[in-house]
Amino acid sequence: MGMNVSRREFIQTGAMVMAGANMAAGSQSGGGRGAASPIAVKALVFDTFGTVVDWRSSVAREVEALAKKKNIATLDAAKFADAWRAGYGPSMNRVRSGELPWTKLDALHRMTLDKILVDFKFSGLSDEEKADLNKAWHRLTPWPDAVAGLTRLKKKFIIAPLSNGNISLMTDLAKHSGLPWDVILGA
């Protein structure tokens, strides 16, 4: 996660903050257990892929456009996108286990892409086309309410993605999709 904090530790910390906030709210309304001081929430962090942006439709759209350009009519772009995303866990496990050194998500995506291009018999792509397709993850479309919702939350809180996506990927994604992050937390 890029901060020497595991996802489990982050979730546990978030749960403790929420429990403290709930306890403080209860004490302020007369129903609490004592004089707990309120905890002011100042920042909100978000999972990004699937939560803020629609990776599946976005990737499938780019795969479909490239297949059409290459006159490949039999490619199921949605299944291709699913297979590409399904490679995420196993590729991260290779890093976690030490089989691979720390590796940017872009490079992990590319390793998976190279494998599934063969699996889907999607051949005849130049290195430039493969590199551009791999950058599809930098051009994901947000869910219809995401930008407006984040913009509204930004008025009151610091907002940031908390993602395994590398900083350049998350920056490109924000610029492409109009995501109004205050800061970017990433790997």
N, C-alpha and C positions, 0 to 999 in steps of 0.2 A: 504494500500500500504506500510505500515511499516515506513513511513517517516513523518507522520502528515501532509501530503499533499494529497488532494483528486485527483483523476484522472483528474477531470475537471480543477483544479488549475494547475496541471502539464501540461495539454494540452494548457491551456491559456498562461502559462509561455513560453512553447515551441513556441507558435504562436508569442508571443512578441519578443522572441529572433530572430525568423526567420524574422519578420517584421523589426527589428533593423538591422539585417544583410543585408537584401535587401535594406534598406534605405542607409546603409553605402556603399554598393556596388554601388548603383546609384550615390551617391555623388562622389565616386572615378572615375566614368566613365564620369563625367561631366554632368550627367542628374539628379543629386540629388537636394535636397532642402536646402542645406547648408553644413556646415562642420561637419557632424556627424562623430564620430570616429567609426572605424570598430569594430565589436564585434567578437572576435576570438572564434570560436567553438572549445572546447577542448575535449568534451565527447559526445558520442552517446549512447543512451539507447534504448533497444528493448523490445517490447512485445515478448514473447517466444513461448507459446503454440499456434501452428497454423501458426505463423509468421516465427520462426526460426526452429522449429521442427514439424514434421508431427505426431501429437498426434493420429489422427484417425487410420491411417494404422498401427502405432506402437502398439497401444492398441489392435486393432482388431487381429493383428498377435499373440499377447500373449494370448488373449482369445481363439482364434482358436486352438492354440497349447495345451492349458489346456483342452479344450473340447475334443479334439482328444485323449489326454491321458486318459480322463475319459470316453471314448467311448460314447460321446454325439454328434451324427451326425446332429441333427436338429437345433443346435444353430446358429443363424445368428450373427457372430462375429462383423460385421460392425454396425448392429443395436444395439448390446450390447454396443459397444464403443460410439455410438451416445447417447444412453440413459444415459450412465455413465457421459459423458460430459454435457448433458442437466441437470443433477442434480447439476451442479456447481452453477448456478445462484440462484436457490432456497435455496441451503445450505448456500451460502454467505448472502442471505437476512435474514436467521435465525440469523446470527451473527450480521448483521447491525441493525436488529430490537431489539436486546437484548434478543431474545428467547434463544440463545446460547451465552456463553461468547466468547471472542477471541479464535479462534480455528485454529490450523495449517491446511493447505490445505490437508496434508496427512490424518488427522482425518476426514475431510469433505469428501474426496474421499472414505474413508472406510465406512462411514455411507451410502453414496450413493451406494457403491458396495454391501453392505449387503442387501439393499432394492432391487436392480435390480437382484441380484442372485435369489431372490424369484420370482420376476416378470417374469424372463426368464426361471424359473424352472430348474436352473442350481444348482443342489444339490450334496451332497456327497463330498464336499470339506472340507479338514481338516483346522484347524486354520492356520497352516503353509502355506498351499496353498493359502488361502485367503490373508494372509499377503504378500506373494510373488506376487500375482496378483496385489494387491494394489500398490506394488512397480513398476509396469509397467510404471507408470508416471515418474519414475526416470530413465527409460531406453528408452526414446523416440529417434527415429531416426531423424536426421536433414534433412531438404530438401537438395537435391543434391548440390545446389550451396551455401548453408548457411555457411559452415566452410570456404570455400575459400573466400567468400565475406567478412565474419567477419575478417578473417586473413588479408585481404587487407586493410580493414578499420582500423584495429588495428595499422597498420604502421603509421597512421597519427593522430588517435584519441584514447582516452581512451574509451573502449567499455564495456558495462555492460547490463545484463538483468534488466528490471524493471518489476517485476512480483509479483503476489500474492503468488507464490510458495515460500515455506519456504526455508531458506538458505541451509539446508541439501539436500532438493530435487533439488534445482538448482545446487548445487555442484556436486551431483551424476550425474545429467543430463549432466553437462559439461564434467565430466570425462568419462562418457559412450560414449558420442557423439563427443568428441574432440572439444567442443566449446571453443574458445580461449579468454574467458572473462578476462579482467584485474581485475575487481571487480564484486561482485554479490550484487545487491540490491534486497531485497525481504522482505517478511513478516516473 
